[in-house]
Amino acid sequence: MAAPPPLDHASLLGDLQAVRRAGLLRLRDRDLPALETAASLLDSARNREGAVEALLRRAVARLDAGTLRTAAEYTLGLAQGTRDWPASSRRSRSAEVYRVSEERFRKHHEVMVLGQVAEHILALVESGGEGAPDDAPEDDWTSASHRSVDVRAGGRPVRLTLHVHPVDLLRNVDVVVSPANTYFALPEPYKSSVSASLRRTASVRGVTGDLLDDPVHDELRDWALKNGTAGRPVLPGTIAATGPGALAEQGVRRIYHAAAAVPRAGTNDYDVLPADLTRAASRVFALLAEECERFAPPLRSVCFPLIGSGRGGLPYRASAAALWAAVEAELARGADWDVHFVVRSAAAARTLERLTAGSRPARDRSAPGRAV
């Protein structure tokens, strides 16, 4: 039997570049000796293609959350809905993440991104798969990026949908809740936060990538002027509604900006209180009830991120519990909303599942939920 090929950074980088060109759907047609060797050392139970894809997902999950991980997900076709995208489209979307031209991304950022993935593959192999971060995908999140979970609220069955992917990949959700500071000052679109991603995806750009319109920023500014809050903070829990901009093409119809982060004077930090998250979520439902019939068809679905779990510093469970308190109360009173949560990591999704487990029907408490 021939000895396995040497496993080094250069050989892994070459295989990763081959995956980038081919995409996940064509792994069967590609010779990937270094990746196959690494995958077989960590996972001998799956078939060749499944083991390589699982390895890629584990390595990418170890990258710093933000532009690096997001660009890696798009580059390799790991982001939800991109596994069948051509290489050119994946590169174009990755370049948008870094706000550079495709040519500059190809020459500079792409090699850096894939090089980091190769580094983490080597680290996984050297550790025997140990030491993966808490947010590394596990269970069946590697094969399904969203899942329905049946729970009970007020004694009646309701269904939640959990998404594990970047917020800008949401499709056909009427209202997306966007975290905001109490000044409703949006972050720059090149940042990695939920609100920056929504601003970036909602913007309108020309064929060369030039910004033609920044509708979410402009509408939020107009809201502040209309309500007399320009330049001064609102109370935590205040909700401002804007249109979706270019997100309308993805079936999103409204963005509800939830003021929850209170800037700390003299620093770049924020304070986020769980009570303010509960108040904000309750007001999201109040505004949804007020607005729903103004649209045809009426607004019905709403999606929450785990507000405050990024720069706000709240643990996943604290954010999830604060939001769930309002969600459960709303559903318990008989409201018929279609409620979604969107998170970036499997760890956050598992936290949400554990949190809602106490509200699940007894027959489902031992089950992780049904994949959809």
Secondary structure, 3 states (H helix, E strand, C coil): CCCCCCCCHHHHHHHHHHHHHHCHHHHHHCCCHHHHHHHHHHCCCCCHHHHHHHHHHHHHHCCCCCHHHHHHHHHHCCCCCCCCCCHHHHHHHHHHHHCCCHHHHHHHHHHHHHHHHHHHHHHHHHCCCCCCCCCCCCCCCCCCCEEEEEEEECCEEEEEEEEECCHHHCCCCCEEEEEEECCCCCCCCCCCCHHHHHHHHHCEECCCCCEEECHHHHHHHHHHHHCCCCCCCCCCCCEEEECCHHHHHHCCCEEEEEEEEEECCCCCCEECCHHHHHHHHHHHHHHHHHHHHHCCCCCCEEEEECCCCCCCCCCHHHHHHHHHHHHHHHHHCCCCCEEEEEECCHHHHHHHHHHHHCCCCHHHCCCCCEEC
